[in-house]
């Protein structure tokens, strides 16, 4: 992080920025050792090793590549459409690829948005209309990305399927682009995996998205067609669980309060129980929304995340469809709650096709399947592949404002690059010595960034400098010692080791 600052200082002084070596005695000595004398000796060794290494540094020059202004956006939800409009309004051609036959993503299934109860339909209608009518945006519906080749500023994408103006016999289309934004969204958790909630067995246990459909149709009723007198809303279904997903899905708490409001509005005599682990009212207007729900006489019951409620069918004498057993945390009491309709607040999880998307655009995923940003705080929309950005709920669960903010941030990063017309690529990449390369292709297989191509004519490997990150995997693996890592040559590394051992 700090190396960039010192490199900039060297450039300002008229020196080559790569004639620099850092001895990190703060994090590696003073912050981690209590033995002052030992830490001092270690600091001496690190400084001397840096001196030994920097004597062998070379004046390296960055590589400039042209920047194609066209942009590919994968995913036609609120994030994808927002980014597309930001880029297109600035005069750039945008290719928007959506695998479904309509734009809008998961937001198209929502009636009102929390906490201000704006109409999701109105929000989407305006966005979709602008996207479909924009002369700079080409929309591909029922389509997917099949292949992505190239590097930042010079990608080639193969899109298969049909676009908005084509028939189903359309051939795959190849487009030239400079940057990619992945906005593929999320999928809802399968509530049937939580057996003790009875989803799929008890007919009046439904998910949040099934309730959304009822609300849109103006028909909140049980399977028997009755207006429910008792409604229970259970939070964190699939989330905050060691068995399924340990993370919080962020939007469920406010959405549950929204449901309580909408059900009460449709049926003022209904009794609503809100059963939660923790109430996460973290955003603007959320705390006030929670207060209003409390004043509307919604019954709030808290439970431990390792002691989930249990739902079972009620007896005729209970005058309800189901009974919910809850060990209430605040009172310490075991409570039975009547319910005619139970709403499960299902969490968000990574899409099933996220692994294929990650492979195509060469980005990483965490253990849950979410795409990994280059740096969670400093580079929240960038990835380790230059020219590929991520935004929205394909990165992690988030609400609409955060999704829109990320989409605009990704678009802004790309606009800044397009404005330069050319972009400099770091000089820390590896090179193949053609006189030594035997064409074994071992490096092609091992490269984590797909930066190595094989020349079928020369029968030798070639490294694309704009894709290479200088990680050194190919350098270490090459049996012919034909690959050299710039700024990490054998002489530099061995001199540094000798310096460490000399003190």
ZALUMMI-221403 format. One line per 10 residues: number of its first residue (from 1); their letters; for each residue x, y, z of C-alpha. Coordinates in Angstrom, 3 decimals. Example, Ala and Ser with C-alpha at 12.3 -4.5 7.8 and 13.67 -1.06 7.14 Angstrom:
BEGIN
1 = as = 12.300/-4.500/7.800  13.670/-1.060/7.140
//
This chain:
BEGIN
1 = xxxxxxxxxx = 0.000/0.000/0.000  2.787/2.448/0.938  5.108/1.345/-1.868  3.070/3.401/-4.349  3.775/6.554/-2.324  7.519/5.980/-2.347  7.513/5.088/-6.045  5.734/8.362/-6.750  8.405/10.207/-4.753  11.131/8.633/-6.897
11 = xxxxxxxxxx = 9.353/9.663/-10.095  9.047/13.229/-8.783  12.794/13.260/-8.174  13.488/12.141/-11.749  14.491/8.599/-10.761  13.158/5.308/-12.070  10.426/4.135/-9.713  11.713/0.570/-9.664  15.058/1.541/-8.110  13.329/1.104/-4.776
21 = xxxxxxxxxx = 13.364/-1.587/-2.113  11.434/-1.353/1.138  12.612/-2.755/4.466  9.374/-3.072/6.401  10.645/-2.797/9.970  7.371/-1.414/11.314  4.983/-4.341/10.672  7.730/-6.973/10.741  9.674/-5.718/13.776  8.332/-2.963/16.024
31 = xxxxxxxxxx = 4.660/-4.009/15.870  5.108/-7.749/16.357  7.963/-8.147/18.862  8.172/-7.314/22.556  11.897/-8.107/22.724  13.439/-4.730/21.859  16.957/-6.082/21.388  15.824/-8.959/19.195  13.605/-6.652/17.134  16.548/-4.299/16.581
41 = xxxxxxxxxx = 18.744/-7.139/15.340  15.982/-8.287/13.004  15.577/-4.730/11.695  19.306/-4.580/10.943  19.056/-7.818/8.963  16.064/-6.575/6.958  17.743/-3.264/6.145  20.979/-4.948/5.076  19.041/-7.459/2.937  17.239/-4.579/1.217
51 = xxxxxxxxxx = 20.571/-2.851/0.530  22.029/-6.041/-0.962  18.969/-6.469/-3.178  18.547/-2.902/-4.413  22.094/-2.889/-5.804  20.871/-5.306/-8.478  17.656/-3.470/-9.379  17.128/-2.503/-13.002  15.474/0.538/-14.521  12.189/-0.910/-15.755
61 = xxxxxxxxxx = 9.567/0.851/-17.862  5.808/0.375/-17.730  3.920/-0.846/-20.802  1.172/1.314/-22.357  -1.894/-0.280/-23.964  -4.716/1.324/-25.941  -8.088/1.606/-24.215  -11.169/0.546/-26.171  -14.075/2.679/-24.892  -16.714/-0.052/-25.288
71 = xxxxxxxxxx = -17.882/-1.816/-22.115  -19.492/-5.208/-21.478  -21.889/-5.521/-18.535  -22.999/-8.982/-17.422  -26.345/-8.859/-15.630  -29.409/-6.716/-16.291  -30.551/-6.012/-12.747  -30.541/-2.643/-11.010  -26.718/-2.683/-10.772  -26.165/-3.567/-14.423
81 = xxxxxxxxxx = -28.683/-1.025/-15.711  -27.303/1.738/-13.474  -23.736/1.141/-14.652  -24.883/0.924/-18.278  -26.663/4.275/-18.108  -23.710/5.984/-16.405  -21.342/4.795/-19.136  -23.709/5.333/-22.065  -24.675/8.844/-20.944  -20.962/9.675/-21.113
91 = xxxxxxxxxx = -20.967/8.660/-24.795  -19.594/5.111/-24.604  -21.028/2.020/-26.264  -22.316/-0.540/-23.767  -23.218/-4.197/-24.326  -25.647/-5.362/-21.622  -26.015/-9.151/-21.390  -28.970/-10.621/-19.471  -29.646/-14.369/-19.312  -33.409/-13.955/-18.724
101 = xxxxxxxxxx = -35.983/-12.635/-21.180  -36.424/-9.384/-19.259  -34.388/-6.786/-17.379  -34.778/-6.010/-13.686  -33.228/-8.982/-11.896  -34.546/-9.914/-8.455  -35.874/-6.398/-7.884  -38.553/-7.116/-10.503  -40.108/-9.526/-7.983  -40.460/-6.860/-5.279
111 = xxxxxxxxxx = -43.491/-4.632/-4.624  -42.232/-1.861/-2.306  -38.713/-1.074/-1.107  -37.785/-0.519/2.551  -37.579/1.715/4.507  -39.321/4.478/2.524  -41.825/2.181/0.764  -41.041/3.406/-2.729  -42.517/1.404/-5.597  -39.941/-0.986/-7.028
121 = xxxxxxxxxx = -42.015/-1.238/-10.183  -41.859/2.527/-10.795  -38.124/2.553/-10.162  -37.496/-0.306/-12.588  -39.900/0.903/-15.268  -37.995/4.170/-15.563  -34.608/2.414/-15.689  -35.658/-0.265/-18.149  -37.257/2.288/-20.462  -34.096/4.412/-20.512
131 = xxxxxxxxxx = -31.863/1.396/-21.126  -33.953/-0.060/-23.950  -34.276/3.305/-25.713  -30.656/4.422/-25.287  -28.801/4.572/-28.595  -25.485/3.714/-26.950  -26.736/0.569/-25.184  -27.221/-2.751/-26.948  -29.215/-5.208/-24.858  -28.799/-8.976/-25.234
141 = xxxxxxxxxx = -31.715/-10.849/-23.633  -31.797/-14.642/-23.169  -28.052/-14.436/-23.677  -24.847/-15.415/-21.899  -21.144/-14.718/-22.138  -19.446/-17.734/-23.697  -15.854/-16.565/-23.932  -13.663/-13.630/-22.937  -10.188/-13.214/-24.376  -7.588/-10.480/-24.200
151 = xxxxxxxxxx = -6.544/-7.996/-21.550  -7.477/-4.595/-20.156  -8.447/-2.184/-22.906  -8.411/-4.953/-25.510  -10.912/-7.698/-24.678  -12.900/-9.780/-27.162  -16.177/-11.249/-25.890  -18.320/-13.969/-27.452  -22.017/-13.588/-26.608  -24.459/-16.362/-27.445
161 = xxxxxxxxxx = -28.240/-16.361/-27.346  -30.599/-13.774/-28.740  -30.691/-10.027/-28.346  -33.666/-7.756/-27.946  -34.170/-7.314/-31.678  -33.211/-10.741/-32.989  -34.919/-14.076/-33.437  -33.926/-17.359/-31.807  -31.720/-18.397/-34.708  -29.235/-15.571/-34.098
171 = xxxxxxxxxx = -25.599/-16.545/-34.315  -23.147/-15.827/-31.477  -21.876/-12.256/-31.626  -18.289/-11.131/-31.079  -17.777/-7.683/-29.546  -14.633/-5.660/-28.881  -14.521/-4.102/-25.421  -12.063/-2.446/-23.067  -13.609/-3.245/-19.683  -16.130/-5.601/-18.086
181 = xxxxxxxxxx = -18.517/-5.144/-15.162  -20.007/-8.265/-13.571  -23.423/-7.600/-11.955  -24.948/-11.072/-11.915  -26.784/-10.707/-8.598  -27.820/-13.483/-6.216  -30.298/-16.306/-5.757  -32.607/-16.881/-2.823  -31.837/-19.575/-0.279  -33.843/-22.809/-0.618
191 = xxxxxxxxxx = -35.996/-22.777/2.527  -36.714/-26.526/2.332  -33.143/-27.147/3.510  -34.171/-25.930/6.999  -36.222/-28.996/7.885  -37.735/-27.822/11.202  -39.530/-24.925/9.473  -41.590/-27.360/7.405  -41.338/-25.483/4.114  -42.738/-27.667/1.334
201 = xxxxxxxxxx = -44.624/-29.824/3.854  -46.739/-27.297/5.729  -48.786/-25.515/3.026  -48.975/-22.178/4.844  -45.239/-21.805/5.381  -44.064/-19.562/2.540  -40.943/-17.625/1.586  -40.519/-13.870/1.393  -40.634/-13.865/-2.405  -43.862/-15.885/-2.374
211 = xxxxxxxxxx = -45.369/-13.241/-0.097  -44.161/-10.541/-2.518  -46.222/-12.214/-5.232  -49.295/-12.246/-2.977  -48.817/-8.558/-2.179  -48.477/-7.617/-5.847  -51.674/-9.527/-6.621  -53.459/-7.968/-3.620  -54.310/-11.410/-2.267  -52.666/-12.204/1.088
221 = xxxxxxxxxx = -54.425/-15.433/2.017  -53.718/-18.934/3.259  -53.734/-21.922/0.907  -57.323/-22.530/1.990  -58.263/-19.054/0.749  -58.764/-17.570/4.217  -57.562/-14.166/5.388  -54.904/-14.965/8.023  -55.600/-13.772/11.563  -52.132/-14.669/12.864
231 = xxxxxxxxxx = -48.993/-14.091/10.794  -45.444/-14.916/11.894  -42.282/-13.660/10.206  -39.075/-15.609/10.898  -35.734/-13.956/10.153  -32.368/-15.360/9.046  -33.522/-18.457/7.164  -30.286/-19.787/5.715  -28.264/-16.864/7.086  -26.286/-16.498/10.327
241 = xxxxxxxxxx = -26.120/-20.267/10.585  -23.075/-22.503/10.859  -25.040/-25.204/9.042  -25.749/-23.047/5.985  -24.328/-19.505/5.701  -22.660/-17.677/8.582  -23.043/-14.209/7.049  -25.931/-11.750/7.443  -28.017/-11.130/4.315  -28.450/-7.469/5.352
251 = xxxxxxxxxx = -31.822/-6.732/3.734  -34.037/-9.229/5.594  -34.706/-7.211/8.774  -36.033/-4.127/7.014  -37.909/-6.254/4.477  -39.614/-8.101/7.351  -40.730/-4.760/8.829  -42.015/-3.789/5.394  -44.076/-6.992/5.258  -45.546/-6.263/8.682
261 = xxxxxxxxxx = -46.593/-2.828/7.422  -48.097/-4.178/4.183  -49.979/-7.011/5.904  -51.367/-4.614/8.533  -52.418/-2.197/5.810  -54.315/-4.947/3.977  -55.717/-6.541/7.147  -55.696/-4.186/10.184  -57.057/-6.890/12.493  -54.136/-9.239/11.861
271 = xxxxxxxxxx = -51.749/-10.146/14.710  -48.126/-10.157/13.541  -45.183/-11.783/15.325  -41.666/-10.853/14.200  -39.206/-13.549/15.316  -35.586/-12.462/14.975  -31.997/-13.069/16.127  -30.831/-9.437/16.015  -32.571/-6.452/14.454  -30.071/-4.919/12.021
281 = xxxxxxxxxx = -31.283/-1.360/11.437  -27.992/-0.096/10.043  -28.974/2.215/7.173  -30.487/5.643/6.732  -34.098/5.677/7.896  -33.928/2.097/9.193  -34.096/2.865/12.916  -37.089/5.129/12.399  -38.797/2.411/10.344  -38.213/-0.068/13.193
291 = xxxxxxxxxx = -39.681/2.407/15.710  -42.821/2.855/13.581  -43.258/-0.925/13.351  -42.970/-1.221/17.136  -45.644/1.435/17.590  -47.911/-0.478/15.179  -48.088/-3.253/17.813  -46.027/-5.842/15.966  -44.913/-8.439/18.550  -41.113/-8.775/18.473
301 = xxxxxxxxxx = -39.589/-11.999/19.827  -35.843/-12.598/20.001  -34.195/-16.027/19.799  -30.653/-17.411/19.915  -29.207/-18.279/16.515  -28.296/-21.758/17.790  -31.806/-22.314/19.156  -34.118/-21.821/16.182  -37.939/-21.784/16.363  -39.816/-24.987/15.526
311 = xxxxxxxxxx = -43.081/-25.027/13.534  -45.694/-27.778/13.758  -49.307/-28.209/12.687  -51.879/-27.038/15.225  -54.802/-29.005/16.658  -58.398/-27.945/15.821  -58.813/-26.632/19.380  -55.972/-24.126/18.832  -58.025/-22.067/16.345  -55.023/-21.564/14.057
321 = xxxxxxxxxx = -53.149/-23.447/11.344  -49.778/-23.810/13.096  -47.975/-23.313/16.388  -44.438/-21.955/16.625  -42.301/-22.851/19.629  -39.748/-20.176/20.545  -37.318/-19.945/23.441  -37.577/-16.165/23.825  -34.159/-14.733/24.644  -35.088/-11.509/26.464
331 = xxxxxxxxxx = -37.704/-13.004/28.793  -36.125/-16.443/29.083  -39.525/-18.052/28.551  -40.631/-20.879/26.255  -43.445/-19.407/24.146  -45.970/-20.918/21.734  -47.178/-18.535/19.031  -50.280/-19.169/16.892  -49.881/-18.703/13.146  -52.105/-19.062/10.113
341 = xxxxxxxxxx = -49.353/-17.936/7.760  -45.582/-18.134/8.341  -43.186/-16.087/6.225  -39.580/-17.270/6.043  -37.105/-14.458/5.379  -34.783/-16.398/3.090  -31.249/-15.087/2.786  -29.158/-14.349/-0.263  -26.603/-16.781/-1.637  -24.285/-16.832/-4.623
351 = xxxxxxxxxx = -25.822/-17.895/-7.923  -25.289/-21.435/-9.159  -23.597/-20.163/-12.330  -21.186/-17.880/-10.448  -18.374/-20.430/-10.783  -18.715/-20.397/-14.574  -18.778/-16.583/-14.677  -15.682/-16.463/-12.461  -13.894/-18.863/-14.803  -14.831/-16.907/-17.926
361 = xxxxxxxxxx = -13.684/-13.508/-16.638  -10.859/-14.941/-14.501  -11.826/-13.601/-11.083  -11.783/-15.248/-7.652  -14.548/-16.367/-5.299  -14.681/-16.833/-1.550  -15.829/-20.039/0.144  -19.480/-18.936/-0.129  -19.213/-18.310/-3.878  -19.229/-14.481/-3.794
371 = xxxxxxxxxx = -16.804/-12.695/-6.103  -13.726/-11.308/-4.345  -12.746/-7.679/-4.698  -9.131/-6.592/-5.142  -9.205/-4.939/-1.702  -12.392/-4.901/0.433  -11.809/-1.342/1.678  -9.612/0.432/-0.877  -10.703/-1.361/-4.085  -14.272/-2.564/-3.408
381 = xxxxxxxxxx = -15.314/-2.804/-7.090  -12.010/-3.882/-8.687  -10.745/-7.447/-9.096  -7.323/-9.015/-9.496  -7.924/-9.080/-13.258  -7.322/-5.584/-14.626  -10.307/-4.326/-16.585  -12.838/-6.571/-14.822  -15.023/-4.941/-12.170  -17.765/-6.266/-9.889
391 = xxxxxxxxxx = -20.820/-4.553/-8.424  -23.986/-5.345/-6.526  -25.093/-8.535/-4.841  -22.722/-10.786/-6.771  -20.037/-9.448/-4.386  -21.988/-9.881/-1.130  -25.511/-9.278/0.186  -26.481/-5.603/0.148  -29.474/-3.309/-0.238  -30.482/-1.153/-3.214
401 = xxxxxxxxxx = -28.596/2.053/-2.234  -25.336/0.155/-1.749  -25.879/-1.754/-4.991  -26.470/1.441/-6.965  -23.448/3.091/-5.326  -21.199/0.175/-6.309  -22.513/0.179/-9.872  -21.791/3.886/-10.235  -18.363/3.424/-8.639  -17.455/0.726/-11.170
411 = xxxxxxxxxx = -18.667/2.934/-14.024  -16.653/5.877/-12.677  -13.486/3.774/-12.527  -13.949/2.791/-16.157  -14.748/6.343/-17.294  -11.509/7.564/-15.717  -9.580/4.979/-17.736  -11.416/5.682/-20.976  -10.614/9.389/-20.639  -6.883/8.596/-20.759
421 = xxxxxxxxxx = -7.214/6.612/-24.038  -4.115/4.652/-22.989  -3.333/2.914/-19.718  -0.005/2.009/-18.169  0.521/-1.589/-17.082  2.926/-2.315/-14.224  6.398/-3.363/-15.339  6.473/-6.278/-12.879  5.715/-9.072/-15.321  7.565/-12.185/-16.396
431 = xxxxxxxxxx = 9.326/-12.795/-19.711  10.109/-15.956/-21.682  13.561/-16.504/-23.141  12.731/-18.038/-26.530  16.205/-19.552/-26.786  15.571/-21.675/-23.690  11.816/-22.459/-23.930  11.213/-26.141/-24.755  7.463/-25.760/-25.311  6.431/-28.073/-22.481
441 = xxxxxxxxxx = 3.395/-25.865/-21.694  3.720/-26.385/-17.943  3.531/-22.631/-17.372  0.332/-22.383/-19.454  -1.385/-24.794/-17.097  -0.192/-23.173/-13.880  -0.731/-19.461/-14.591  -3.578/-18.249/-12.302  -4.229/-15.213/-14.522  -4.359/-16.989/-17.913
451 = xxxxxxxxxx = -1.569/-14.666/-19.024  0.468/-17.245/-20.958  -0.290/-18.260/-24.539  1.286/-21.009/-26.605  2.539/-20.147/-30.073  1.664/-23.172/-32.210  4.007/-22.039/-34.979  7.085/-21.434/-32.815  6.066/-24.160/-30.345  6.916/-21.817/-27.499
461 = xxxxxxxxxx = 5.063/-20.033/-24.729  4.498/-16.291/-24.720  3.490/-14.097/-21.758  0.906/-11.328/-22.256  2.486/-8.555/-20.209  -0.807/-6.711/-19.670  -2.316/-9.783/-17.977  0.723/-10.939/-16.017  0.824/-9.992/-12.313  4.408/-11.065/-11.732
471 = xxxxxxxxxx = 3.412/-13.686/-9.153  6.349/-15.906/-10.135  4.527/-19.241/-10.373  5.753/-19.805/-13.925  9.298/-18.734/-13.005  9.483/-21.331/-10.244  7.863/-24.094/-12.307  9.773/-23.770/-15.589  12.049/-26.847/-15.903  14.227/-25.074/-18.485
481 = xxxxxxxxxx = 14.721/-21.898/-16.418  13.440/-20.058/-19.492  11.235/-17.564/-17.621  12.555/-14.489/-15.853  10.524/-12.481/-13.371  11.217/-8.786/-13.844  12.163/-7.147/-10.536  12.459/-10.619/-8.992  15.490/-12.024/-10.792  17.570/-14.825/-9.317
491 = xxxxxxxxxx = 20.367/-12.362/-8.584  18.050/-9.986/-6.705  16.392/-12.686/-4.605  19.611/-14.549/-3.786  21.373/-11.312/-2.838  18.526/-10.498/-0.469  18.760/-13.934/1.161  22.520/-13.616/1.540  22.023/-10.225/3.168  19.572/-11.689/5.686
501 = xxx = 21.960/-14.485/6.613  25.009/-12.218/6.832  23.816/-10.247/9.871
//
